[in-house]
Amino acid sequence: MSLPMRAVRLLVVCGLIGLVTAFHHSIGLTNATTVALSLLLVVLAVATIWGLGESIVASLVAAACFNYFFLPPIGTWTIADPENWVALFTFLVVSIVSSQLSERARRKAREAIENQREKARLSELTQRAEMVRQSEEFKSTLLDALAHELKTPLTSLKASVSALRTNGTAQSAAQRELLAIVEEETDRLNRLISEVLHMARTEAGKLRVNREPCAVDRLIAGAVADSQRLLEGRPVHVDVESGVSSVLVDRDLIETVLRHLLDNAAKYSAPGKPIQVRVAGEGGQVQIRVTDQGPGLDDAELSQVFERNYRGGRTRDSVPGLGMGLAIAREIVVAHGGRIWAESSPGQGATFTFTLPTARETAP
């Protein structure tokens, strides 16, 4: 509370005590008990409305007025009768104790109100969280159903195109190229549907991770093979440290992570620039590092690069994408008990590193 407001309250307290004193003095009421009770009511009212500090001031002022105007010898600060000393002391003690009790009751009432508000707020937050959870579950279920409906015709389309490409019927070069494009785009659409499902299941807490021992070099080779169209001829140099053989992971999910990192490196690298993939063992885990030779990232971008729908401001309009790939990669890595991070300097490319648990048994 500001000092001027406190001063105004103290002036009002003194004025109230003065009014009660003047009223009793003007009507000639000299009964000490009646006067004391009247002044005590004022003290209690001040304690209830404003609190302990103002009520203590009211008690002291009331005790002074009670002594000066109503305890003989009246009009002096001296007290002749010892009983009046006891009366004055009793009045002062009762006033202060009553003020404290009133303040305590006031505080408890305030705490009770705050507790009720906190319970109401927690209840509202719980209800909102439950609504969000149900919404995420519904979205995941809906996307599962939608993915099933989409993947069924995609599977048929893929089988039909593959059959046309291998049936031995004479085809022109243009026809073969068109069929190859259809097959590649079918695979790409199938992967996109799977990735959207991964994100939806992650948000709903339903991402299923089926771990099995997998050879690291096979994981990387599979991801590179699936990413050939995205790489657009950029070479990928793979360096696997000796002694690193297998990891305990969900193969499909980790290949998805690698595809996203390779796709990201290809998007931000100039044509013909190589992409480096290094694998090393460290502290019972395997580190996989994907390095590009692109424009790099500044500190602000590094802090946001794994956020969903985030795209760098410098390349937002020139590089295609939805900003979901790195967010999906992060969630998959975290679901495996690993971590993922980025290191970069502007103009010097970027390195994305993630860790995976090693497998104790021989990879298939």
C-alpha positions as CSV (number, residue, x, y, z in Angstrom):
1,M,0.0,0.0,0.0
2,S,1.3,3.5,-0.8
3,L,2.3,5.9,2.0
4,P,-0.4,8.5,1.1
5,M,-3.1,5.9,1.3
6,R,-1.8,4.6,4.7
7,A,-1.8,8.2,6.0
8,V,-5.4,8.7,4.9
9,R,-6.5,5.6,6.7
10,L,-4.8,6.6,9.9
11,L,-6.5,10.1,9.7
12,V,-9.8,8.4,9.3
13,V,-9.1,6.1,12.3
14,C,-8.3,9.1,14.5
15,G,-11.4,10.9,13.2
16,L,-13.7,7.9,14.1
17,I,-12.2,7.7,17.6
18,G,-12.6,11.4,17.9
19,L,-16.3,11.3,16.8
20,V,-17.2,8.6,19.3
21,T,-15.3,10.4,22.1
22,A,-17.0,13.7,21.2
23,F,-20.4,12.0,21.1
24,H,-20.1,10.5,24.6
25,H,-18.6,13.7,26.0
26,S,-21.3,15.9,24.5
27,I,-24.2,14.0,26.0
28,G,-22.4,13.8,29.4
29,L,-22.0,10.0,29.4
30,T,-19.3,9.2,31.9
31,N,-19.9,5.4,32.5
32,A,-16.4,4.0,31.7
33,T,-17.7,0.6,30.7
34,T,-20.1,1.9,28.1
35,V,-17.5,4.3,26.7
36,A,-14.9,1.5,26.6
37,L,-17.3,-0.8,24.7
38,S,-18.1,1.9,22.2
39,L,-14.4,2.6,21.5
40,L,-13.8,-1.2,21.3
41,L,-16.4,-1.6,18.6
42,V,-14.6,1.1,16.6
43,V,-11.3,-0.8,17.0
44,L,-12.9,-4.1,15.9
45,A,-14.5,-2.4,12.9
46,V,-11.1,-1.0,11.8
47,A,-9.5,-4.4,12.2
48,T,-12.1,-6.1,10.2
49,I,-12.0,-3.5,7.3
50,W,-8.4,-2.5,7.1
51,G,-6.2,-4.9,9.2
52,L,-3.9,-5.1,12.2
53,G,-1.7,-2.0,11.6
54,E,-4.6,0.4,11.5
55,S,-6.4,-1.3,14.4
56,I,-3.4,-1.0,16.7
57,V,-3.2,2.7,16.0
58,A,-6.9,2.9,16.8
59,S,-6.4,1.0,20.1
60,L,-3.7,3.4,21.2
61,V,-5.7,6.5,20.2
62,A,-8.8,5.1,21.9
63,A,-6.9,4.3,25.1
64,A,-5.5,7.9,25.2
65,C,-9.0,9.4,24.7
66,F,-10.5,7.0,27.2
67,N,-7.9,8.1,29.8
68,Y,-8.0,11.9,29.1
69,F,-11.8,12.4,28.8
70,F,-13.3,9.6,30.9
71,L,-11.0,8.5,33.7
72,P,-10.6,10.8,36.7
73,P,-9.1,13.3,37.0
74,I,-10.8,14.2,33.7
75,G,-8.9,16.5,31.4
76,T,-5.4,15.3,32.5
77,W,-3.2,12.4,31.6
78,T,-2.7,11.3,35.2
79,I,-4.8,8.6,36.8
80,A,-5.6,8.9,40.5
81,D,-7.4,5.6,41.2
82,P,-5.3,2.4,40.8
83,E,-8.5,0.7,39.6
84,N,-8.6,3.1,36.7
85,W,-5.1,2.0,35.8
86,V,-6.3,-1.5,35.7
87,A,-9.3,-0.5,33.6
88,L,-7.1,1.4,31.1
89,F,-4.6,-1.4,30.8
90,T,-7.4,-3.9,30.4
91,F,-9.0,-1.8,27.7
92,L,-5.7,-1.5,25.8
93,V,-5.0,-5.2,26.0
94,V,-8.5,-6.2,25.0
95,S,-8.3,-3.8,22.0
96,I,-5.0,-5.1,20.7
97,V,-5.9,-8.8,21.3
98,S,-9.3,-8.3,19.6
99,S,-7.5,-6.6,16.7
100,Q,-5.2,-9.6,16.3
101,L,-8.0,-12.1,16.5
102,S,-10.0,-10.1,13.9
103,E,-6.9,-9.9,11.7
104,R,-6.4,-13.7,12.0
105,A,-10.0,-14.4,11.2
106,R,-9.7,-12.0,8.2
107,R,-6.5,-13.8,7.0
108,K,-8.1,-17.2,7.3
109,A,-11.1,-16.1,5.4
110,R,-8.9,-14.7,2.7
111,E,-6.9,-17.9,2.6
112,A,-10.1,-19.9,2.4
113,I,-11.2,-17.8,-0.6
114,E,-7.8,-18.2,-2.3
115,N,-7.9,-22.0,-1.7
116,Q,-11.3,-22.2,-3.3
117,R,-10.1,-20.1,-6.2
118,E,-7.1,-22.3,-6.6
119,K,-9.2,-25.5,-6.4
120,A,-11.5,-24.0,-9.0
121,R,-8.5,-23.1,-11.2
122,L,-7.0,-26.5,-10.9
123,S,-10.3,-28.1,-11.6
124,E,-10.7,-26.0,-14.8
125,L,-7.1,-26.8,-15.8
126,T,-7.8,-30.5,-15.3
127,Q,-10.9,-30.3,-17.4
128,R,-9.1,-28.5,-20.1
129,A,-6.2,-31.0,-20.1
130,E,-8.8,-33.9,-20.3
131,M,-10.5,-32.2,-23.2
132,V,-7.1,-31.7,-25.0
133,R,-6.3,-35.3,-24.3
134,Q,-9.6,-36.5,-25.7
135,S,-9.2,-34.2,-28.7
136,E,-5.7,-35.6,-29.4
137,E,-6.9,-39.2,-29.1
138,F,-9.8,-38.4,-31.4
139,K,-7.4,-36.8,-33.9
140,S,-5.1,-39.8,-33.7
141,T,-8.0,-42.2,-34.2
142,L,-9.3,-40.2,-37.1
143,L,-5.9,-40.0,-38.7
144,D,-5.4,-43.7,-38.3
145,A,-8.7,-44.4,-40.0
146,L,-7.9,-41.8,-42.7
147,A,-4.4,-43.2,-43.2
148,H,-5.8,-46.7,-43.6
149,E,-8.3,-45.5,-46.2
150,L,-5.5,-43.6,-48.1
151,K,-2.9,-46.4,-47.9
152,T,-5.2,-49.0,-49.3
153,P,-5.5,-47.3,-52.8
154,L,-1.8,-46.3,-52.6
155,T,-0.8,-49.9,-52.1
156,S,-2.9,-50.9,-55.1
157,L,-1.5,-48.0,-57.2
158,K,2.0,-49.0,-56.2
159,A,1.5,-52.6,-57.1
160,S,-0.1,-51.7,-60.5
161,V,2.7,-49.3,-61.4
162,S,5.4,-51.9,-60.4
163,A,3.6,-54.5,-62.5
164,L,3.5,-52.2,-65.5
165,R,7.2,-51.5,-65.2
166,T,8.2,-55.2,-65.0
167,N,5.6,-56.9,-67.3
168,G,8.0,-56.8,-70.3
169,T,5.6,-54.9,-72.5
170,A,7.3,-52.7,-74.9
171,Q,7.3,-49.1,-73.6
172,S,8.8,-45.9,-74.9
173,A,11.4,-44.1,-72.8
174,A,8.8,-41.4,-72.0
175,Q,6.4,-44.0,-70.7
176,R,9.0,-45.6,-68.6
177,E,10.0,-42.3,-67.1
178,L,6.4,-41.4,-66.3
179,L,5.8,-44.7,-64.6
180,A,9.0,-44.2,-62.6
181,I,7.8,-40.8,-61.5
182,V,4.4,-42.2,-60.5
183,E,6.0,-45.0,-58.4
184,E,8.4,-42.5,-56.7
185,E,5.6,-40.1,-55.9
186,T,3.4,-43.0,-54.6
187,D,6.2,-43.9,-52.2
188,R,6.7,-40.3,-51.2
189,L,2.9,-39.8,-50.5
190,N,3.0,-43.0,-48.5
191,R,5.9,-41.7,-46.4
192,L,4.2,-38.4,-45.9
193,I,1.0,-40.1,-44.6
194,S,3.1,-42.2,-42.2
195,E,5.0,-39.1,-40.9
196,V,1.7,-37.2,-40.3
197,L,0.5,-40.2,-38.3
198,H,3.8,-40.3,-36.3
199,M,3.2,-36.6,-35.3
200,A,-0.4,-37.2,-34.4
201,R,0.4,-40.3,-32.3
202,T,3.2,-38.5,-30.6
203,E,1.0,-35.6,-29.6
204,A,-1.6,-38.1,-28.3
205,G,1.0,-40.1,-26.4
206,K,0.3,-43.1,-28.6
207,L,3.6,-43.4,-30.6
208,R,4.4,-47.1,-30.7
209,V,8.1,-47.9,-30.7
210,N,8.9,-51.6,-31.6
211,R,12.6,-51.9,-30.7
212,E,14.8,-54.5,-32.2
213,P,18.6,-54.8,-32.9
214,C,19.5,-53.2,-36.2
215,A,22.8,-52.8,-37.9
216,V,23.7,-49.1,-38.1
217,D,25.1,-49.3,-41.6
218,R,21.9,-50.9,-42.9
219,L,19.8,-48.2,-41.3
220,I,21.8,-45.5,-43.0
221,A,21.9,-47.3,-46.3
222,G,18.1,-47.8,-46.3
223,A,17.5,-44.1,-45.5
224,V,19.9,-43.0,-48.2
225,A,18.3,-45.3,-50.8
226,D,14.8,-44.0,-49.9
227,S,16.1,-40.4,-50.1
228,Q,17.7,-40.6,-53.6
229,R,15.0,-38.5,-55.2
230,L,15.3,-35.9,-52.4
231,L,19.1,-35.8,-52.6
232,E,19.0,-34.9,-56.3
233,G,22.4,-36.3,-57.0
234,R,24.1,-35.0,-53.9
235,P,26.7,-37.5,-52.7
236,V,26.4,-38.9,-49.2
237,H,29.6,-39.9,-47.5
238,V,29.1,-42.4,-44.6
239,D,31.8,-42.9,-42.0
240,V,31.0,-45.6,-39.3
241,E,33.5,-45.8,-36.5
242,S,35.0,-49.3,-36.0
243,G,33.3,-51.2,-33.1
244,V,29.9,-49.6,-33.7
245,S,27.7,-52.4,-35.1
246,S,24.0,-52.2,-34.0
247,V,21.4,-50.2,-32.1
248,L,18.2,-51.1,-30.4
249,V,15.6,-49.2,-32.2
250,D,12.4,-49.2,-34.3
251,R,13.9,-49.5,-37.7
252,D,11.1,-47.7,-39.6
253,L,11.0,-44.8,-37.2
254,I,14.8,-44.2,-37.2
255,E,15.0,-44.4,-40.9
256,T,12.3,-41.7,-40.9
257,V,14.6,-39.6,-38.7
258,L,17.5,-40.1,-41.1
259,R,15.3,-39.3,-44.1
260,H,14.3,-36.1,-42.5
261,L,17.8,-35.1,-41.7
262,L,19.0,-36.0,-45.2
263,D,16.1,-34.2,-46.8
264,N,16.9,-31.1,-44.6
265,A,20.6,-31.2,-45.6
266,A,19.7,-31.5,-49.2
267,K,17.3,-28.6,-49.1
268,Y,19.9,-26.3,-47.7
269,S,23.0,-27.5,-49.6
270,A,24.0,-26.4,-53.1
271,P,23.8,-29.0,-55.9
272,G,26.7,-31.3,-55.9
273,K,27.8,-30.5,-52.4
274,P,28.4,-33.7,-50.4
275,I,26.5,-34.6,-47.2
276,Q,28.5,-36.2,-44.4
277,V,27.0,-38.9,-42.1
278,R,29.3,-40.0,-39.2
279,V,28.6,-42.7,-36.7
280,A,30.5,-43.0,-33.4
281,G,30.0,-44.8,-30.1
282,E,30.1,-42.8,-26.9
283,G,29.2,-43.8,-23.3
284,G,27.1,-46.8,-24.2
285,Q,25.2,-44.9,-26.9
286,V,25.6,-44.3,-30.6
287,Q,25.9,-40.8,-32.0
288,I,24.8,-40.2,-35.6
289,R,25.8,-36.9,-37.1
290,V,24.5,-35.5,-40.4
291,T,26.4,-32.5,-41.7
292,D,25.6,-30.3,-44.7
293,Q,27.4,-27.4,-46.4
294,G,24.5,-25.0,-46.5
295,P,24.2,-21.4,-45.2
296,G,24.2,-22.5,-41.6
297,L,22.0,-21.3,-38.7
298,D,22.3,-18.4,-36.2
299,D,21.7,-18.7,-32.5
300,A,18.0,-17.7,-32.7
301,E,17.4,-20.4,-35.4
302,L,19.2,-23.0,-33.4
303,S,16.9,-22.5,-30.4
304,Q,13.8,-23.0,-32.6
305,V,14.8,-25.3,-35.3
306,F,13.1,-28.4,-33.7
307,E,9.8,-26.6,-33.1
308,R,6.8,-27.7,-35.1
309,N,6.0,-25.6,-38.2
310,Y,9.2,-23.5,-37.7
311,R,11.0,-22.5,-40.8
312,G,14.1,-20.2,-41.0
313,G,13.3,-16.6,-41.9
314,R,16.1,-16.4,-44.4
315,T,15.0,-19.4,-46.5
316,R,11.3,-19.5,-45.7
317,D,10.3,-18.4,-49.2
318,S,13.0,-20.2,-51.2
319,V,13.0,-23.7,-49.6
320,P,9.8,-25.9,-49.8
321,G,8.4,-27.6,-46.7
322,L,6.0,-27.5,-43.8
323,G,8.5,-27.3,-41.0
324,M,7.4,-30.6,-39.5
325,G,10.3,-32.9,-40.4
326,L,12.7,-31.9,-37.6
327,A,9.9,-31.8,-35.0
328,I,8.9,-35.4,-36.0
329,A,12.6,-36.5,-35.8
330,R,12.9,-35.0,-32.3
331,E,9.9,-36.8,-31.0
332,I,11.0,-40.1,-32.4
333,V,14.5,-39.8,-30.9
334,V,13.1,-38.8,-27.5
335,A,10.7,-41.8,-27.7
336,H,13.8,-44.0,-28.0
337,G,15.4,-42.5,-24.9
338,G,17.9,-40.4,-26.9
339,R,18.4,-36.7,-27.6
340,I,18.9,-34.6,-30.7
341,W,20.5,-31.2,-31.2
342,A,21.9,-28.9,-33.8
343,E,25.3,-27.1,-34.1
344,S,26.1,-24.5,-36.7
345,S,27.6,-21.1,-37.5
346,P,26.3,-18.8,-40.2
347,G,27.9,-19.6,-43.6
348,Q,29.6,-22.8,-42.3
349,G,26.8,-25.4,-42.7
350,A,24.9,-27.2,-39.9
351,T,25.4,-30.5,-38.1
352,F,22.4,-32.4,-36.6
353,T,23.4,-35.0,-34.0
354,F,21.2,-37.6,-32.3
355,T,21.9,-40.5,-29.9
356,L,20.5,-44.0,-29.8
357,P,20.9,-46.9,-27.4
358,T,23.3,-49.7,-28.5
359,A,22.1,-53.2,-28.9
360,R,23.6,-55.9,-26.8
361,E,22.7,-58.7,-29.1
362,T,23.8,-59.4,-32.7
363,A,21.9,-57.4,-35.3
364,P,20.1,-59.4,-38.0
